[in-house]
Amino acid sequence: MAAALEEARRAASVGEVPVGAVLFRDGEAVVRAHNETEAHHDPTAHAELLAIRAALRRLATDRLTDCTLYVTLEPCAQCAGAIVLAKLGRVVFGAYDPKAGMAGSVGDILRHAALNHHPEVIGGVDEEPCGRLLEAFFRERR
């Protein structure tokens, strides 16, 4: 999670919502990403989605079953859908998102019974520093 927090701080330093993601395979970081919605004028340029796309390209595959995605914020519906479609093996997230989180807060796409893939989900890892970073960012913008 430390690497994902580093990415989140990088996002904040360029005016992006501070969410960072790092995808690991066999204990090694494959890709790192942070939100880039402002830079690309693209509301879909979330850290998770950018990390998944980059990992699929780098690993030349369409499945990430042997990978773990660390992300500082509970995935939204878009990112949870991408996680399921990429068949990620495990998702570890920091802060819960009571407004848009789809790993248990608002809904639970990642463990939805009707879907054909269910990654292992571990939430609340380093929740406090992840949440503080987001709170400070939004407090500063208001």
C-alpha positions as a Markdown table, in Angstrom:
| # | Residue | x | y | z |
|---|---|---|---|---|
| 1 | Met | 0.0 | 0.0 | 0.0 |
| 2 | Ala | 3.0 | 2.3 | 0.5 |
| 3 | Ala | 3.6 | 2.3 | -3.2 |
| 4 | Ala | 0.0 | 3.1 | -3.9 |
| 5 | Leu | 0.1 | 6.0 | -1.4 |
| 6 | Glu | 3.2 | 7.3 | -3.1 |
| 7 | Glu | 1.2 | 7.4 | -6.4 |
| 8 | Ala | -1.7 | 9.1 | -4.7 |
| 9 | Arg | 0.6 | 11.8 | -3.4 |
| 10 | Arg | 2.0 | 12.2 | -6.9 |
| 11 | Ala | -1.6 | 12.7 | -8.2 |
| 12 | Ala | -2.3 | 15.4 | -5.5 |
| 13 | Ser | 0.9 | 17.2 | -6.4 |
| 14 | Val | -0.4 | 17.8 | -10.0 |
| 15 | Gly | -4.0 | 18.7 | -8.9 |
| 16 | Glu | -5.6 | 15.2 | -9.4 |
| 17 | Val | -7.8 | 13.5 | -6.9 |
| 18 | Pro | -5.2 | 11.6 | -4.8 |
| 19 | Val | -5.9 | 8.0 | -5.7 |
| 20 | Gly | -3.0 | 5.7 | -6.5 |
| 21 | Ala | -2.8 | 2.1 | -7.7 |
| 22 | Val | 0.0 | -0.4 | -8.0 |
| 23 | Leu | -0.4 | -3.8 | -9.6 |
| 24 | Phe | 1.9 | -6.6 | -8.4 |
| 25 | Arg | 2.7 | -10.0 | -9.8 |
| 26 | Asp | 4.9 | -12.5 | -8.0 |
| 27 | Gly | 5.8 | -9.9 | -5.4 |
| 28 | Glu | 7.1 | -7.3 | -8.0 |
| 29 | Ala | 5.4 | -4.1 | -9.1 |
| 30 | Val | 4.3 | -4.4 | -12.7 |
| 31 | Val | 2.8 | -1.0 | -13.1 |
| 32 | Arg | 2.1 | 2.1 | -11.1 |
| 33 | Ala | -0.7 | 4.6 | -11.8 |
| 34 | His | -2.6 | 7.5 | -10.3 |
| 35 | Asn | -5.7 | 9.4 | -11.3 |
| 36 | Glu | -5.3 | 11.4 | -14.5 |
| 37 | Thr | -8.8 | 12.6 | -15.1 |
| 38 | Glu | -7.8 | 16.3 | -15.2 |
| 39 | Ala | -4.7 | 15.8 | -17.3 |
| 40 | His | -6.7 | 13.9 | -20.0 |
| 41 | His | -10.0 | 15.6 | -19.5 |
| 42 | Asp | -11.4 | 12.1 | -19.1 |
| 43 | Pro | -13.6 | 11.1 | -16.2 |
| 44 | Thr | -12.7 | 7.5 | -16.7 |
| 45 | Ala | -9.0 | 8.0 | -16.2 |
| 46 | His | -9.0 | 6.5 | -12.7 |
| 47 | Ala | -5.8 | 5.0 | -11.2 |
| 48 | Glu | -7.2 | 1.4 | -11.2 |
| 49 | Leu | -8.3 | 1.5 | -14.9 |
| 50 | Leu | -5.0 | 3.0 | -16.0 |
| 51 | Ala | -3.1 | 0.4 | -14.0 |
| 52 | Ile | -5.1 | -2.5 | -15.4 |
| 53 | Arg | -4.8 | -1.3 | -19.0 |
| 54 | Ala | -1.0 | -0.9 | -18.6 |
| 55 | Ala | -0.6 | -4.3 | -17.0 |
| 56 | Leu | -2.6 | -6.1 | -19.7 |
| 57 | Arg | -0.3 | -4.5 | -22.3 |
| 58 | Arg | 2.9 | -5.1 | -20.4 |
| 59 | Leu | 2.1 | -8.7 | -19.6 |
| 60 | Ala | 0.6 | -9.3 | -23.1 |
| 61 | Thr | -2.5 | -11.0 | -21.6 |
| 62 | Asp | -6.2 | -10.5 | -21.1 |
| 63 | Arg | -6.3 | -11.9 | -17.6 |
| 64 | Leu | -4.6 | -10.8 | -14.4 |
| 65 | Thr | -5.6 | -13.8 | -12.2 |
| 66 | Asp | -2.1 | -14.0 | -10.7 |
| 67 | Cys | -1.9 | -10.3 | -9.8 |
| 68 | Thr | -2.8 | -8.1 | -6.9 |
| 69 | Leu | -4.0 | -4.5 | -7.3 |
| 70 | Tyr | -3.3 | -2.2 | -4.4 |
| 71 | Val | -5.4 | 1.0 | -4.5 |
| 72 | Thr | -5.8 | 3.8 | -2.0 |
| 73 | Leu | -9.6 | 4.1 | -2.4 |
| 74 | Glu | -12.4 | 1.6 | -2.7 |
| 75 | Pro | -13.0 | 1.0 | -6.4 |
| 76 | Cys | -16.0 | 2.7 | -8.0 |
| 77 | Ala | -18.5 | 0.9 | -10.3 |
| 78 | Gln | -16.4 | 1.5 | -13.4 |
| 79 | Cys | -13.2 | 0.3 | -11.8 |
| 80 | Ala | -14.8 | -2.7 | -10.1 |
| 81 | Gly | -16.3 | -3.7 | -13.5 |
| 82 | Ala | -12.8 | -3.5 | -15.0 |
| 83 | Ile | -11.4 | -5.6 | -12.2 |
| 84 | Val | -13.9 | -8.3 | -12.8 |
| 85 | Leu | -13.5 | -8.3 | -16.6 |
| 86 | Ala | -9.7 | -8.4 | -16.2 |
| 87 | Lys | -10.1 | -11.3 | -13.8 |
| 88 | Leu | -7.8 | -9.8 | -11.2 |
| 89 | Gly | -6.9 | -12.3 | -8.5 |
| 90 | Arg | -6.9 | -9.9 | -5.5 |
| 91 | Val | -7.8 | -6.3 | -4.7 |
| 92 | Val | -6.4 | -4.6 | -1.6 |
| 93 | Phe | -7.8 | -1.1 | -1.0 |
| 94 | Gly | -7.2 | 1.6 | 1.7 |
| 95 | Ala | -10.1 | 4.0 | 2.4 |
| 96 | Tyr | -13.7 | 3.0 | 2.1 |
| 97 | Asp | -15.8 | 5.3 | -0.2 |
| 98 | Pro | -19.3 | 5.7 | 1.3 |
| 99 | Lys | -20.5 | 7.7 | -1.8 |
| 100 | Ala | -19.3 | 5.5 | -4.7 |
| 101 | Gly | -17.5 | 2.4 | -3.3 |
| 102 | Met | -18.4 | -0.8 | -5.1 |
| 103 | Ala | -16.5 | -3.3 | -2.8 |
| 104 | Gly | -19.1 | -3.2 | 0.0 |
| 105 | Ser | -19.9 | 0.5 | 0.7 |
| 106 | Val | -22.6 | 1.4 | -1.8 |
| 107 | Gly | -22.7 | -1.9 | -3.6 |
| 108 | Asp | -20.5 | -4.9 | -4.1 |
| 109 | Ile | -19.7 | -5.6 | -7.8 |
| 110 | Leu | -16.5 | -7.4 | -6.9 |
| 111 | Arg | -18.4 | -10.1 | -5.0 |
| 112 | His | -21.7 | -10.0 | -6.9 |
| 113 | Ala | -23.1 | -13.6 | -7.1 |
| 114 | Ala | -24.3 | -13.3 | -10.7 |
| 115 | Leu | -20.8 | -12.4 | -12.1 |
| 116 | Asn | -18.4 | -15.0 | -13.3 |
| 117 | His | -15.3 | -13.8 | -11.5 |
| 118 | His | -14.8 | -12.9 | -7.8 |
| 119 | Pro | -11.4 | -11.5 | -6.8 |
| 120 | Glu | -10.3 | -11.8 | -3.2 |
| 121 | Val | -11.0 | -8.4 | -1.6 |
| 122 | Ile | -9.2 | -6.9 | 1.4 |
| 123 | Gly | -10.4 | -3.5 | 2.4 |
| 124 | Gly | -9.3 | -0.9 | 5.0 |
| 125 | Val | -5.5 | -1.5 | 4.6 |
| 126 | Asp | -3.8 | 1.7 | 5.8 |
| 127 | Glu | -7.3 | 3.2 | 5.8 |
| 128 | Glu | -6.3 | 6.2 | 7.9 |
| 129 | Pro | -3.4 | 7.6 | 5.8 |
| 130 | Cys | -5.3 | 6.9 | 2.6 |
| 131 | Gly | -8.4 | 8.7 | 4.0 |
| 132 | Arg | -6.4 | 11.6 | 5.4 |
| 133 | Leu | -4.8 | 12.3 | 2.0 |
| 134 | Leu | -8.2 | 12.5 | 0.4 |
| 135 | Glu | -9.7 | 14.6 | 3.1 |
| 136 | Ala | -6.8 | 17.1 | 3.0 |
| 137 | Phe | -7.0 | 17.4 | -0.8 |
| 138 | Phe | -10.7 | 18.2 | -0.8 |
| 139 | Arg | -10.5 | 20.5 | 2.3 |
| 140 | Glu | -7.8 | 22.5 | 0.4 |
| 141 | Arg | -10.0 | 22.7 | -2.8 |
| 142 | Arg | -13.1 | 24.1 | -0.9 |
